[in-house]
Amino acid sequence: MAMTVGLMFAFFGSGTAIAAALPTTAAAACQPQHAQELLVASDAAQRKGDAKTSNTRLDEALALLGTRYRTQATIDDTGMHLIVANIQLHKGQIHQAAVLKRRILVERLRMCKVSSIPIIE
């Protein structure tokens, strides 16, 4: 199995960006099980009124999923929604940020399931 390195970039409101090298396999498959578990943990924290923990679990799930949910045919605008969620977070709107991040994660998990279906030609 060939090993390649992908880059993940994180941009911050100050214009600062960081890049992290992430090892990936040539055929990195979308495996959303742990991300789904983190979504359940986020929902539990939200029900308890703990929006901070909810946001943390959603951030972990989104980072874990990375870009493996996308295919060449995917049209994905969730990145723009994530920017809005982070703006809300920096404004102190923690609950609203968690609501937006949850929607993003759910959509990316849907795309992951679709991208995992083999195409028969």
HELIX and SHEET records of a PDB file:
HELIX    1   1 GLN A   33  ARG A   47  1                                  15    
HELIX    2   2 ALA A   51  LEU A   65  1                                  15    
HELIX    3   3 THR A   78  HIS A   90  1                                  13    
HELIX    4   4 ILE A   94  SER A  115  1                                  22    
SHEET    1   A 2 MET A   3  PHE A  11  0                                        
SHEET    2   A 2 ALA A  17  THR A  25 -1                                        
END                                                                             
